[in-house]
Amino acid sequence: MLSRYQNDAYINRLVYDQHQEGQAVEAFARAIQLAIEAFLADPLGVPLIPNWNRVLAAIPDFLIRLREAVDQDNKL
């Protein structure tokens, strides 16, 4: 897959750092491996992610603040 992305970058005249891309793939694979090991060690120990109703109950203007942050980020 890395050579495929490298070829895509070449065709589209994009910069492609094969070494850096390989390091990113290795880091991602290691993170997945660690997550699997942690889950298998304690499958019920992973906390649940709160749903939006709970978030909005805790921070009523969260969606407005989120939208403002996205708009600000898109200006950069």
All heavy atoms as a GROMACS GRO file, in nm:
protein
  614
    1MET      N    1   0.083  -0.120   0.000
    1MET     CA    2   0.000   0.000   0.000
    1MET      C    3   0.087   0.125   0.000
    1MET      O    4   0.049   0.225  -0.060
    1MET     CB    5  -0.094   0.000   0.120
    1MET     CG    6  -0.208  -0.101   0.112
    1MET     SD    7  -0.313  -0.094  -0.035
    1MET     CE    8  -0.389   0.063  -0.019
    2LEU      N    9   0.201   0.117   0.069
    2LEU     CA   10   0.287   0.236   0.073
    2LEU      C   11   0.335   0.274  -0.067
    2LEU      O   12   0.336   0.393  -0.102
    2LEU     CB   13   0.405   0.214   0.165
    2LEU     CG   14   0.374   0.209   0.315
    2LEU    CD1   15   0.500   0.180   0.394
    2LEU    CD2   16   0.310   0.337   0.361
    3SER      N   17   0.372   0.176  -0.146
    3SER     CA   18   0.419   0.209  -0.282
    3SER      C   19   0.304   0.261  -0.367
    3SER      O   20   0.324   0.347  -0.453
    3SER     CB   21   0.484   0.087  -0.348
    3SER     OG   22   0.392  -0.018  -0.362
    4ARG      N   23   0.184   0.215  -0.340
    4ARG     CA   24   0.068   0.265  -0.412
    4ARG      C   25   0.045   0.413  -0.381
    4ARG      O   26   0.020   0.493  -0.470
    4ARG     CB   27  -0.054   0.182  -0.373
    4ARG     CG   28  -0.174   0.205  -0.455
    4ARG     CD   29  -0.281   0.108  -0.412
    4ARG     NE   30  -0.384   0.099  -0.510
    4ARG     CZ   31  -0.487   0.020  -0.501
    4ARG    NH1   32  -0.499  -0.061  -0.399
    4ARG    NH2   33  -0.579   0.018  -0.594
    5TYR      N   34   0.055   0.449  -0.251
    5TYR     CA   35   0.040   0.590  -0.213
    5TYR      C   36   0.154   0.674  -0.268
    5TYR      O   37   0.135   0.789  -0.307
    5TYR     CB   38   0.031   0.603  -0.061
    5TYR     CG   39  -0.097   0.551  -0.004
    5TYR    CD1   40  -0.097   0.458   0.098
    5TYR    CD2   41  -0.221   0.593  -0.054
    5TYR    CE1   42  -0.215   0.409   0.150
    5TYR    CE2   43  -0.340   0.544  -0.003
    5TYR     CZ   44  -0.336   0.452   0.100
    5TYR     OH   45  -0.454   0.403   0.151
    6GLN      N   46   0.272   0.616  -0.273
    6GLN     CA   47   0.386   0.687  -0.330
    6GLN      C   48   0.362   0.716  -0.478
    6GLN      O   49   0.388   0.825  -0.526
    6GLN     CB   50   0.513   0.606  -0.311
    6GLN     CG   51   0.638   0.678  -0.359
    6GLN     CD   52   0.764   0.597  -0.332
    6GLN    OE1   53   0.757   0.476  -0.312
    6GLN    NE2   54   0.876   0.664  -0.328
    7ASN      N   55   0.310   0.618  -0.550
    7ASN     CA   56   0.279   0.638  -0.691
    7ASN      C   57   0.170   0.743  -0.711
    7ASN      O   58   0.180   0.827  -0.801
    7ASN     CB   59   0.237   0.506  -0.755
    7ASN     CG   60   0.349   0.406  -0.764
    7ASN    OD1   61   0.467   0.443  -0.762
    7ASN    ND2   62   0.314   0.278  -0.772
    8ASP      N   63   0.069   0.740  -0.626
    8ASP     CA   64  -0.037   0.842  -0.633
    8ASP      C   65   0.021   0.981  -0.611
    8ASP      O   66  -0.014   1.076  -0.681
    8ASP     CB   67  -0.147   0.815  -0.530
    8ASP     CG   68  -0.237   0.700  -0.567
    8ASP    OD1   69  -0.236   0.658  -0.685
    8ASP    OD2   70  -0.309   0.650  -0.478
    9ALA      N   71   0.109   0.991  -0.513
    9ALA     CA   72   0.172   1.120  -0.485
    9ALA      C   73   0.255   1.167  -0.604
    9ALA      O   74   0.250   1.284  -0.642
    9ALA     CB   75   0.259   1.110  -0.360
   10TYR      N   76   0.328   1.075  -0.664
   10TYR     CA   77   0.411   1.108  -0.779
   10TYR      C   78   0.326   1.158  -0.896
   10TYR      O   79   0.356   1.261  -0.956
   10TYR     CB   80   0.495   0.987  -0.820
   10TYR     CG   81   0.580   1.011  -0.941
   10TYR    CD1   82   0.696   1.088  -0.932
   10TYR    CD2   83   0.546   0.959  -1.065
   10TYR    CE1   84   0.774   1.111  -1.042
   10TYR    CE2   85   0.623   0.982  -1.177
   10TYR     CZ   86   0.737   1.059  -1.166
   10TYR     OH   87   0.814   1.084  -1.277
   11ILE      N   88   0.220   1.087  -0.925
   11ILE     CA   89   0.132   1.125  -1.036
   11ILE      C   90   0.070   1.263  -1.013
   11ILE      O   91   0.054   1.342  -1.105
   11ILE     CB   92   0.022   1.019  -1.056
   11ILE    CG1   93   0.082   0.892  -1.115
   11ILE    CG2   94  -0.090   1.070  -1.144
   11ILE    CD1   95  -0.011   0.773  -1.116
   12ASN      N   96   0.037   1.292  -0.886
   12ASN     CA   97  -0.026   1.419  -0.852
   12ASN      C   98   0.073   1.527  -0.811
   12ASN      O   99   0.034   1.633  -0.762
   12ASN     CB  100  -0.129   1.396  -0.740
   12ASN     CG  101  -0.246   1.316  -0.790
   12ASN    OD1  102  -0.320   1.362  -0.876
   12ASN    ND2  103  -0.262   1.196  -0.738
   13ARG      N  104   0.202   1.497  -0.833
   13ARG     CA  105   0.310   1.592  -0.801
   13ARG      C  106   0.306   1.639  -0.656
   13ARG      O  107   0.323   1.756  -0.626
   13ARG     CB  108   0.306   1.711  -0.896
   13ARG     CG  109   0.331   1.672  -1.039
   13ARG     CD  110   0.337   1.790  -1.127
   13ARG     NE  111   0.372   1.748  -1.263
   13ARG     CZ  112   0.340   1.815  -1.370
   13ARG    NH1  113   0.275   1.927  -1.361
   13ARG    NH2  114   0.376   1.771  -1.488
   14LEU      N  115   0.284   1.544  -0.565
   14LEU     CA  116   0.283   1.571  -0.423
   14LEU      C  117   0.412   1.520  -0.359
   14LEU      O  118   0.472   1.425  -0.408
   14LEU     CB  119   0.163   1.504  -0.356
   14LEU     CG  120   0.025   1.544  -0.407
   14LEU    CD1  121  -0.082   1.456  -0.346
   14LEU    CD2  122  -0.002   1.691  -0.377
   15VAL      N  123   0.452   1.585  -0.252
   15VAL     CA  124   0.570   1.539  -0.178
   15VAL      C  125   0.533   1.414  -0.101
   15VAL      O  126   0.427   1.408  -0.038
   15VAL     CB  127   0.619   1.650  -0.082
   15VAL    CG1  128   0.735   1.599   0.002
   15VAL    CG2  129   0.658   1.774  -0.159
   16TYR      N  130   0.618   1.313  -0.107
   16TYR     CA  131   0.593   1.188  -0.036
   16TYR      C  132   0.722   1.144   0.029
   16TYR      O  133   0.821   1.116  -0.038
   16TYR     CB  134   0.543   1.080  -0.133
   16TYR     CG  135   0.511   0.949  -0.066
   16TYR    CD1  136   0.386   0.927  -0.012
   16TYR    CD2  137   0.605   0.848  -0.057
   16TYR    CE1  138   0.355   0.807   0.050
   16TYR    CE2  139   0.575   0.728   0.004
   16TYR     CZ  140   0.451   0.708   0.057
   16TYR     OH  141   0.419   0.589   0.119
   17ASP      N  142   0.723   1.139   0.161
   17ASP     CA  143   0.839   1.095   0.238
   17ASP      C  144   0.816   0.949   0.277
   17ASP      O  145   0.743   0.921   0.371
   17ASP     CB  146   0.857   1.184   0.361
   17ASP     CG  147   0.983   1.151   0.440
   17ASP    OD1  148   1.030   1.035   0.435
   17ASP    OD2  149   1.034   1.242   0.507
   18GLN      N  150   0.879   0.858   0.204
   18GLN     CA  151   0.857   0.716   0.225
   18GLN      C  152   0.896   0.674   0.367
   18GLN      O  153   0.826   0.595   0.430
   18GLN     CB  154   0.936   0.636   0.123
   18GLN     CG  155   0.910   0.487   0.129
   18GLN     CD  156   0.984   0.411   0.020
   18GLN    OE1  157   1.066   0.467  -0.052
   18GLN    NE2  158   0.954   0.284   0.008
   19HIS      N  159   1.006   0.727   0.418
   19HIS     CA  160   1.051   0.692   0.553
   19HIS      C  161   0.949   0.739   0.658
   19HIS      O  162   0.910   0.662   0.746
   19HIS     CB  163   1.188   0.752   0.580
   19HIS     CG  164   1.239   0.726   0.719
   19HIS    ND1  165   1.276   0.601   0.762
   19HIS    CD2  166   1.255   0.809   0.823
   19HIS    CE1  167   1.314   0.607   0.888
   19HIS    NE2  168   1.303   0.733   0.928
   20GLN      N  169   0.906   0.864   0.647
   20GLN     CA  170   0.810   0.918   0.743
   20GLN      C  171   0.676   0.844   0.735
   20GLN      O  172   0.614   0.816   0.837
   20GLN     CB  173   0.790   1.067   0.716
   20GLN     CG  174   0.712   1.138   0.823
   20GLN     CD  175   0.706   1.288   0.798
   20GLN    OE1  176   0.722   1.335   0.688
   20GLN    NE2  177   0.681   1.362   0.904
   21GLU      N  178   0.634   0.812   0.616
   21GLU     CA  179   0.508   0.737   0.600
   21GLU      C  180   0.519   0.598   0.662
   21GLU      O  181   0.427   0.552   0.729
   21GLU     CB  182   0.473   0.727   0.452
   21GLU     CG  183   0.334   0.680   0.423
   21GLU     CD  184   0.227   0.783   0.454
   21GLU    OE1  185   0.258   0.902   0.465
   21GLU    OE2  186   0.110   0.742   0.467
   22GLY      N  187   0.632   0.532   0.643
   22GLY     CA  188   0.655   0.401   0.703
   22GLY      C  189   0.653   0.408   0.855
   22GLY      O  190   0.597   0.320   0.922
   23GLN      N  191   0.713   0.512   0.910
   23GLN     CA  192   0.712   0.530   1.055
   23GLN      C  193   0.569   0.551   1.107
   23GLN      O  194   0.534   0.499   1.212
   23GLN     CB  195   0.799   0.648   1.096
   23GLN     CG  196   0.947   0.620   1.089
   23GLN     CD  197   1.028   0.739   1.136
   23GLN    OE1  198   0.998   0.853   1.103
   23GLN    NE2  199   1.132   0.711   1.212
   24ALA      N  200   0.490   0.626   1.032
   24ALA     CA  201   0.352   0.649   1.074
   24ALA      C  202   0.272   0.520   1.074
   24ALA      O  203   0.194   0.493   1.166
   24ALA     CB  204   0.286   0.752   0.981
   25VAL      N  205   0.293   0.436   0.974
   25VAL     CA  206   0.224   0.307   0.967
   25VAL      C  207   0.266   0.218   1.083
   25VAL      O  208   0.182   0.155   1.148
   25VAL     CB  209   0.251   0.237   0.832
   25VAL    CG1  210   0.203   0.093   0.833
   25VAL    CG2  211   0.186   0.315   0.718
   26GLU      N  212   0.395   0.215   1.113
   26GLU     CA  213   0.444   0.134   1.224
   26GLU      C  214   0.388   0.184   1.358
   26GLU      O  215   0.349   0.103   1.444
   26GLU     CB  216   0.596   0.136   1.227
   26GLU     CG  217   0.660   0.059   1.112
   26GLU     CD  218   0.810   0.080   1.102
   26GLU    OE1  219   0.868   0.148   1.189
   26GLU    OE2  220   0.869   0.029   1.005
   27ALA      N  221   0.381   0.316   1.376
   27ALA     CA  222   0.328   0.372   1.500
   27ALA      C  223   0.180   0.338   1.515
   27ALA      O  224   0.134   0.304   1.624
   27ALA     CB  225   0.349   0.523   1.503
   28PHE      N  226   0.106   0.348   1.406
   28PHE     CA  227  -0.037   0.316   1.410
   28PHE      C  228  -0.057   0.168   1.442
   28PHE      O  229  -0.142   0.134   1.527
   28PHE     CB  230  -0.103   0.351   1.277
   28PHE     CG  231  -0.250   0.324   1.275
   28PHE    CD1  232  -0.338   0.407   1.342
   28PHE    CD2  233  -0.300   0.215   1.206
   28PHE    CE1  234  -0.475   0.382   1.340
   28PHE    CE2  235  -0.437   0.189   1.204
   28PHE     CZ  236  -0.524   0.273   1.272
   29ALA      N  237   0.020   0.081   1.378
   29ALA     CA  238   0.008  -0.063   1.404
   29ALA      C  239   0.040  -0.094   1.550
   29ALA      O  240  -0.028  -0.176   1.613
   29ALA     CB  241   0.100  -0.140   1.310
   30ARG      N  242   0.141  -0.027   1.604
   30ARG     CA  243   0.177  -0.050   1.745
   30ARG      C  244   0.065  -0.001   1.838
   30ARG      O  245   0.034  -0.067   1.937
   30ARG     CB  246   0.308   0.022   1.777
   30ARG     CG  247   0.354   0.005   1.920
   30ARG     CD  248   0.398  -0.138   1.947
   30ARG     NE  249   0.441  -0.147   2.087
   30ARG     CZ  250   0.413  -0.248   2.167
   30ARG    NH1  251   0.346  -0.352   2.122
   30ARG    NH2  252   0.453  -0.248   2.291
   31ALA      N  253   0.005   0.112   1.807
   31ALA     CA  254  -0.104   0.164   1.889
   31ALA      C  255  -0.223   0.068   1.889
   31ALA      O  256  -0.284   0.043   1.993
   31ALA     CB  257  -0.148   0.302   1.839
   32ILE      N  258  -0.254   0.012   1.773
   32ILE     CA  259  -0.363  -0.086   1.764
   32ILE      C  260  -0.329  -0.210   1.847
   32ILE      O  261  -0.413  -0.262   1.920
   32ILE     CB  262  -0.390  -0.126   1.617
   32ILE    CG1  263  -0.441  -0.006   1.538
   32ILE    CG2  264  -0.485  -0.243   1.607
   32ILE    CD1  265  -0.578   0.043   1.581
   33GLN      N  266  -0.204  -0.254   1.837
   33GLN     CA  267  -0.162  -0.372   1.914
   33GLN      C  268  -0.175  -0.347   2.064
   33GLN      O  269  -0.226  -0.432   2.138
   33GLN     CB  270  -0.017  -0.407   1.879
   33GLN     CG  271   0.035  -0.531   1.949
   33GLN     CD  272   0.179  -0.561   1.913
   33GLN    OE1  273   0.250  -0.478   1.855
   33GLN    NE2  274   0.223  -0.680   1.946
   34LEU      N  275  -0.133  -0.230   2.110
   34LEU     CA  276  -0.144  -0.197   2.252
   34LEU      C  277  -0.290  -0.189   2.296
   34LEU      O  278  -0.326  -0.234   2.406
   34LEU     CB  279  -0.073  -0.065   2.282
   34LEU     CG  280   0.079  -0.068   2.271
   34LEU    CD1  281   0.136   0.073   2.284
   34LEU    CD2  282   0.140  -0.162   2.373
   35ALA      N  283  -0.376  -0.133   2.211
   35ALA     CA  284  -0.518  -0.124   2.244
   35ALA      C  285  -0.581  -0.263   2.255
   35ALA      O  286  -0.661  -0.289   2.346
   35ALA     CB  287  -0.590  -0.041   2.139
   36ILE      N  288  -0.544  -0.351   2.165
   36ILE     CA  289  -0.595  -0.489   2.169
   36ILE      C  290  -0.551  -0.558   2.297
   36ILE      O  291  -0.632  -0.622   2.366
   36ILE     CB  292  -0.549  -0.569   2.046
   36ILE    CG1  293  -0.620  -0.517   1.920
   36ILE    CG2  294  -0.573  -0.718   2.063
   36ILE    CD1  295  -0.561  -0.570   1.791
   37GLU      N  296  -0.424  -0.544   2.332
   37GLU     CA  297  -0.372  -0.606   2.453
   37GLU      C  298  -0.444  -0.552   2.577
   37GLU      O  299  -0.480  -0.628   2.667
   37GLU     CB  300  -0.222  -0.583   2.464
   37GLU     CG  301  -0.142  -0.661   2.361
   37GLU     CD  302   0.005  -0.622   2.358
   37GLU    OE1  303   0.049  -0.538   2.441
   37GLU    OE2  304   0.078  -0.675   2.272
   38ALA      N  305  -0.466  -0.421   2.582
   38ALA     CA  306  -0.534  -0.362   2.696
   38ALA      C  307  -0.678  -0.411   2.705
   38ALA      O  308  -0.728  -0.442   2.814
   38ALA     CB  309  -0.532  -0.209   2.686
   39PHE      N  310  -0.744  -0.421   2.592
   39PHE     CA  311  -0.882  -0.469   2.591
   39PHE      C  312  -0.890  -0.615   2.635
   39PHE      O  313  -0.976  -0.651   2.716
   39PHE     CB  314  -0.944  -0.452   2.453
   39PHE     CG  315  -1.083  -0.508   2.445
   39PHE    CD1  316  -1.190  -0.439   2.499
   39PHE    CD2  317  -1.107  -0.632   2.386
   39PHE    CE1  318  -1.319  -0.491   2.494
   39PHE    CE2  319  -1.235  -0.685   2.380
   39PHE     CZ  320  -1.341  -0.614   2.434
   40LEU      N  321  -0.802  -0.698   2.582
   40LEU     CA  322  -0.805  -0.840   2.617
   40LEU      C  323  -0.770  -0.862   2.764
   40LEU      O  324  -0.821  -0.957   2.825
   40LEU     CB  325  -0.711  -0.919   2.526
   40LEU     CG  326  -0.754  -0.928   2.380
   40LEU    CD1  327  -0.648  -1.001   2.298
   40LEU    CD2  328  -0.889  -0.996   2.366
   41ALA      N  329  -0.688  -0.777   2.821
   41ALA     CA  330  -0.652  -0.790   2.962
   41ALA      C  331  -0.771  -0.758   3.052
   41ALA      O  332  -0.785  -0.816   3.160
   41ALA     CB  333  -0.535  -0.699   2.996
   42ASP      N  334  -0.858  -0.665   3.008
   42ASP     CA  335  -0.973  -0.624   3.089
   42ASP      C  336  -1.085  -0.576   2.997
   42ASP      O  337  -1.106  -0.455   2.981
   42ASP     CB  338  -0.931  -0.513   3.186
   42ASP     CG  339  -1.042  -0.476   3.284
   42ASP    OD1  340  -1.143  -0.549   3.292
   42ASP    OD2  341  -1.026  -0.374   3.352
   43PRO      N  342  -1.160  -0.669   2.935
   43PRO     CA  343  -1.260  -0.631   2.834
   43PRO      C  344  -1.371  -0.541   2.886
   43PRO      O  345  -1.429  -0.465   2.810
   43PRO     CB  346  -1.319  -0.765   2.788
   43PRO     CG  347  -1.236  -0.871   2.846
   43PRO     CD  348  -1.151  -0.812   2.952
   44LEU      N  349  -1.401  -0.547   3.015
   44LEU     CA  350  -1.509  -0.464   3.069
   44LEU      C  351  -1.457  -0.336   3.132
   44LEU      O  352  -1.535  -0.254   3.180
   44LEU     CB  353  -1.590  -0.544   3.172
   44LEU     CG  354  -1.658  -0.669   3.116
   44LEU    CD1  355  -1.729  -0.743   3.228
   44LEU    CD2  356  -1.755  -0.633   3.005
   45GLY      N  357  -1.326  -0.316   3.130
   45GLY     CA  358  -1.267  -0.201   3.196
   45GLY      C  359  -1.264  -0.074   3.112
   45GLY      O  360  -1.231   0.032   3.162
   46VAL      N  361  -1.301  -0.083   2.988
   46VAL     CA  362  -1.298   0.034   2.901
   46VAL      C  363  -1.419   0.121   2.932
   46VAL      O  364  -1.533   0.074   2.923
   46VAL     CB  365  -1.298  -0.007   2.752
   46VAL    CG1  366  -1.299   0.114   2.662
   46VAL    CG2  367  -1.178  -0.096   2.722
   47PRO      N  368  -1.398   0.248   2.968
   47PRO     CA  369  -1.513   0.333   2.999
   47PRO      C  370  -1.594   0.365   2.873
   47PRO      O  371  -1.538   0.376   2.764
   47PRO     CB  372  -1.449   0.460   3.056
   47PRO     CG  373  -1.311   0.462   3.000
   47PRO     CD  374  -1.273   0.317   2.982
   48LEU      N  375  -1.723   0.378   2.891
   48LEU     CA  376  -1.810   0.411   2.779
   48LEU      C  377  -1.795   0.558   2.744
   48LEU      O  378  -1.774   0.643   2.831
   48LEU     CB  379  -1.956   0.381   2.814
   48LEU     CG  380  -1.987   0.234   2.843
   48LEU    CD1  381  -2.132   0.220   2.887
   48LEU    CD2  382  -1.961   0.149   2.720
   49ILE      N  383  -1.810   0.589   2.618
   49ILE     CA  384  -1.807   0.728   2.573
   49ILE      C  385  -1.946   0.786   2.595
   49ILE      O  386  -2.046   0.726   2.554
   49ILE     CB  387  -1.768   0.736   2.425
   49ILE    CG1  388  -1.627   0.681   2.405
   49ILE    CG2  389  -1.778   0.879   2.375
   49ILE    CD1  390  -1.586   0.669   2.260
   50PRO      N  391  -1.957   0.902   2.661
   50PRO     CA  392  -2.091   0.957   2.686
   50PRO      C  393  -2.160   0.996   2.556
   50PRO      O  394  -2.095   1.037   2.460
   50PRO     CB  395  -2.063   1.080   2.773
   50PRO     CG  396  -1.920   1.114   2.748
   50PRO     CD  397  -1.851   0.987   2.712
   51ASN      N  398  -2.293   0.984   2.556
   51ASN     CA  399  -2.366   1.025   2.436
   51ASN      C  400  -2.384   1.176   2.438
   51ASN      O  401  -2.354   1.245   2.535
   51ASN     CB  402  -2.499   0.950   2.424
   51ASN     CG  403  -2.597   0.987   2.533
   51ASN    OD1  404  -2.596   1.098   2.584
   51ASN    ND2  405  -2.683   0.894   2.569
   52TRP      N  406  -2.433   1.230   2.327
   52TRP     CA  407  -2.445   1.375   2.313
   52TRP      C  408  -2.541   1.436   2.414
   52TRP      O  409  -2.521   1.549   2.458
   52TRP     CB  410  -2.487   1.411   2.170
   52TRP     CG  411  -2.373   1.394   2.076
   52TRP    CD1  412  -2.357   1.298   1.982
   52TRP    CD2  413  -2.254   1.475   2.069
   52TRP    NE1  414  -2.237   1.312   1.917
   52TRP    CE2  415  -2.172   1.422   1.968
   52TRP    CE3  416  -2.209   1.587   2.138
   52TRP    CZ2  417  -2.049   1.476   1.935
   52TRP    CZ3  418  -2.086   1.642   2.105
   52TRP    CH2  419  -2.008   1.586   2.004
   53ASN      N  420  -2.643   1.364   2.455
   53ASN     CA  421  -2.735   1.418   2.555
   53ASN      C  422  -2.662   1.445   2.686
   53ASN      O  423  -2.687   1.546   2.752
   53ASN     CB  424  -2.851   1.321   2.579
   53ASN     CG  425  -2.945   1.314   2.461
   53ASN    OD1  426  -2.958   1.409   2.386
   53ASN    ND2  427  -3.009   1.200   2.445
   54ARG      N  428  -2.574   1.356   2.723
   54ARG     CA  429  -2.498   1.376   2.847
   54ARG      C  430  -2.401   1.491   2.833
   54ARG      O  431  -2.382   1.571   2.926
   54ARG     CB  432  -2.425   1.246   2.883
   54ARG     CG  433  -2.360   1.253   3.016
   54ARG     CD  434  -2.328   1.117   3.069
   54ARG     NE  435  -2.252   1.131   3.193
   54ARG     CZ  436  -2.173   1.039   3.241
   54ARG    NH1  437  -2.161   0.925   3.178
   54ARG    NH2  438  -2.108   1.059   3.352
   55VAL      N  439  -2.338   1.502   2.717
   55VAL     CA  440  -2.246   1.613   2.693
   55VAL      C  441  -2.321   1.745   2.702
   55VAL      O  442  -2.278   1.840   2.768
   55VAL     CB  443  -2.177   1.599   2.555
   55VAL    CG1  444  -2.098   1.724   2.522
   55VAL    CG2  445  -2.088   1.476   2.553
   56LEU      N  446  -2.438   1.751   2.636
   56LEU     CA  447  -2.516   1.875   2.636
   56LEU      C  448  -2.572   1.908   2.774
   56LEU      O  449  -2.589   2.025   2.808
   56LEU     CB  450  -2.628   1.866   2.533
   56LEU     CG  451  -2.581   1.859   2.388
   56LEU    CD1  452  -2.698   1.838   2.294
   56LEU    CD2  453  -2.501   1.981   2.350
   57ALA      N  454  -2.599   1.807   2.854
   57ALA     CA  455  -2.645   1.832   2.991
   57ALA      C  456  -2.533   1.894   3.074
   57ALA      O  457  -2.557   1.980   3.158
   57ALA     CB  458  -2.693   1.702   3.055
   58ALA      N  459  -2.410   1.852   3.049
   58ALA     CA  460  -2.297   1.905   3.124
   58ALA      C  461  -2.251   2.040   3.071
   58ALA      O  462  -2.210   2.128   3.147
   58ALA     CB  463  -2.181   1.805   3.119
   59ILE      N  464  -2.258   2.057   2.938
   59ILE     CA  465  -2.213   2.182   2.875
   59ILE      C  466  -2.321   2.224   2.774
   59ILE      O  467  -2.314   2.189   2.656
   59ILE     CB  468  -2.078   2.162   2.802
   59ILE    CG1  469  -1.977   2.094   2.893
   59ILE    CG2  470  -2.024   2.294   2.749
   59ILE    CD1  471  -1.852   2.046   2.823
   60PRO      N  472  -2.422   2.297   2.820
   60PRO     CA  473  -2.537   2.327   2.734
   60PRO      C  474  -2.502   2.398   2.603
   60PRO      O  475  -2.567   2.375   2.501
   60PRO     CB  476  -2.624   2.417   2.822
   60PRO     CG  477  -2.586   2.382   2.962
   60PRO     CD  478  -2.441   2.346   2.956
   61ASP      N  479  -2.399   2.482   2.603
   61ASP     CA  480  -2.365   2.554   2.479
   61ASP      C  481  -2.251   2.484   2.402
   61ASP      O  482  -2.185   2.545   2.319
   61ASP     CB  483  -2.327   2.698   2.511
   61ASP     CG  484  -2.200   2.709   2.595
   61ASP    OD1  485  -2.165   2.612   2.666
   61ASP    OD2  486  -2.136   2.816   2.590
   62PHE      N  487  -2.235   2.356   2.425
   62PHE     CA  488  -2.124   2.284   2.363
   62PHE      C  489  -2.128   2.289   2.211
   62PHE      O  490  -2.026   2.313   2.146
   62PHE     CB  491  -2.122   2.137   2.407
   62PHE     CG  492  -2.014   2.059   2.339
   62PHE    CD1  493  -1.884   2.066   2.384
   62PHE    CD2  494  -2.042   1.979   2.229
   62PHE    CE1  495  -1.782   1.997   2.320
   62PHE    CE2  496  -1.942   1.908   2.164
   62PHE     CZ  497  -1.812   1.918   2.211
   63LEU      N  498  -2.245   2.267   2.150
   63LEU     CA  499  -2.253   2.265   2.004
   63LEU      C  500  -2.218   2.400   1.945
   63LEU      O  501  -2.152   2.408   1.840
   63LEU     CB  502  -2.391   2.218   1.959
   63LEU     CG  503  -2.424   2.072   1.993
   63LEU    CD1  504  -2.567   2.038   1.949
   63LEU    CD2  505  -2.325   1.978   1.929
   64ILE      N  506  -2.258   2.508   2.011
   64ILE     CA  507  -2.223   2.642   1.964
   64ILE      C  508  -2.072   2.662   1.974
   64ILE      O  509  -2.008   2.711   1.880
   64ILE     CB  510  -2.298   2.749   2.046
   64ILE    CG1  511  -2.448   2.739   2.021
   64ILE    CG2  512  -2.246   2.889   2.016
   64ILE    CD1  513  -2.533   2.820   2.116
   65ARG      N  514  -2.016   2.620   2.087
   65ARG     CA  515  -1.871   2.634   2.106
   65ARG      C  516  -1.793   2.548   2.007
   65ARG      O  517  -1.690   2.592   1.954
   65ARG     CB  518  -1.835   2.599   2.250
   65ARG     CG  519  -1.888   2.702   2.350
   65ARG     CD  520  -1.889   2.654   2.492
   65ARG     NE  521  -1.757   2.622   2.543
   65ARG     CZ  522  -1.735   2.579   2.667
   65ARG    NH1  523  -1.835   2.564   2.751
   65ARG    NH2  524  -1.612   2.552   2.706
   66LEU      N  525  -1.844   2.430   1.979
   66LEU     CA  526  -1.779   2.342   1.882
   66LEU      C  527  -1.782   2.405   1.744
   66LEU      O  528  -1.681   2.408   1.672
   66LEU     CB  529  -1.848   2.205   1.880
   66LEU     CG  530  -1.795   2.105   1.778
   66LEU    CD1  531  -1.648   2.072   1.804
   66LEU    CD2  532  -1.879   1.978   1.782
   67ARG      N  533  -1.897   2.458   1.705
   67ARG     CA  534  -1.910   2.522   1.573
   67ARG      C  535  -1.815   2.641   1.561
   67ARG      O  536  -1.750   2.661   1.458
   67ARG     CB  537  -2.055   2.566   1.550
   67ARG     CG  538  -2.078   2.635   1.419
   67ARG     CD  539  -2.045   2.542   1.306
   67ARG     NE  540  -2.046   2.613   1.181
   67ARG     CZ  541  -2.074   2.558   1.066
   67ARG    NH1  542  -2.106   2.430   1.060
   67ARG    NH2  543  -2.072   2.628   0.957
   68GLU      N  544  -1.805   2.722   1.666
   68GLU     CA  545  -1.715   2.837   1.665
   68GLU      C  546  -1.569   2.792   1.652
   68GLU      O  547  -1.492   2.854   1.579
   68GLU     CB  548  -1.733   2.919   1.792
   68GLU     CG  549  -1.864   2.995   1.797
   68GLU     CD  550  -1.892   3.059   1.932
   68GLU    OE1  551  -1.816   3.034   2.029
   68GLU    OE2  552  -1.990   3.134   1.940
   69ALA      N  553  -1.534   2.684   1.719
   69ALA     CA  554  -1.398   2.631   1.710
   69ALA      C  555  -1.368   2.580   1.570
   69ALA      O  556  -1.259   2.605   1.515
   69ALA     CB  557  -1.377   2.519   1.812
   70VAL      N  558  -1.464   2.513   1.508
   70VAL     CA  559  -1.446   2.463   1.371
   70VAL      C  560  -1.433   2.580   1.274
   70VAL      O  561  -1.345   2.582   1.188
   70VAL     CB  562  -1.563   2.370   1.330
   70VAL    CG1  563  -1.558   2.340   1.182
   70VAL    CG2  564  -1.558   2.242   1.412
   71ASP      N  565  -1.520   2.679   1.289
   71ASP     CA  566  -1.512   2.798   1.202
   71ASP      C  567  -1.377   2.867   1.217
   71ASP      O  568  -1.316   2.908   1.118
   71ASP     CB  569  -1.626   2.895   1.234
   71ASP     CG  570  -1.762   2.845   1.189
   71ASP    OD1  571  -1.766   2.751   1.105
   71ASP    OD2  572  -1.863   2.898   1.237
   72GLN      N  573  -1.331   2.881   1.341
   72GLN     CA  574  -1.201   2.945   1.366
   72GLN      C  575  -1.088   2.862   1.304
   72GLN      O  576  -0.998   2.917   1.243
   72GLN     CB  577  -1.179   2.961   1.516
   72GLN     CG  578  -1.051   3.033   1.551
   72GLN     CD  579  -1.049   3.176   1.502
   72GLN    OE1  580  -1.152   3.242   1.491
   72GLN    NE2  581  -0.932   3.226   1.472
   73ASP      N  582  -1.095   2.732   1.318
   73ASP     CA  583  -0.992   2.645   1.262
   73ASP      C  584  -0.990   2.653   1.110
   73ASP      O  585  -0.885   2.650   1.048
   73ASP     CB  586  -1.015   2.501   1.308
   73ASP     CG  587  -0.901   2.409   1.271
   73ASP    OD1  588  -0.786   2.440   1.308
   73ASP    OD2  589  -0.926   2.307   1.204
   74ASN      N  590  -1.108   2.663   1.049
   74ASN     CA  591  -1.115   2.670   0.903
   74ASN      C  592  -1.060   2.801   0.848
   74ASN      O  593  -1.025   2.809   0.730
   74ASN     CB  594  -1.258   2.650   0.855
   74ASN     CG  595  -1.302   2.506   0.868
   74ASN    OD1  596  -1.220   2.415   0.865
   74ASN    ND2  597  -1.431   2.484   0.883
   75LYS      N  598  -1.051   2.905   0.931
   75LYS     CA  599  -0.995   3.034   0.888
   75LYS      C  600  -0.844   3.029   0.879
   75LYS      O  601  -0.783   3.111   0.812
   75LYS     CB  602  -1.036   3.144   0.985
   75LYS     CG  603  -1.182   3.178   0.978
   75LYS     CD  604  -1.216   3.286   1.078
   75LYS     CE  605  -1.366   3.314   1.082
   75LYS     NZ  606  -1.400   3.415   1.182
   76LEU      N  607  -0.782   2.933   0.949
   76LEU     CA  608  -0.635   2.926   0.952
   76LEU      C  609  -0.577   2.875   0.825
   76LEU      O  610  -0.612   2.810   0.745
   76LEU     CB  611  -0.589   2.840   1.069
   76LEU     CG  612  -0.633   2.888   1.207
   76LEU    CD1  613  -0.585   2.790   1.312
   76LEU    CD2  614  -0.576   3.026   1.236
   0.00000   0.00000   0.00000
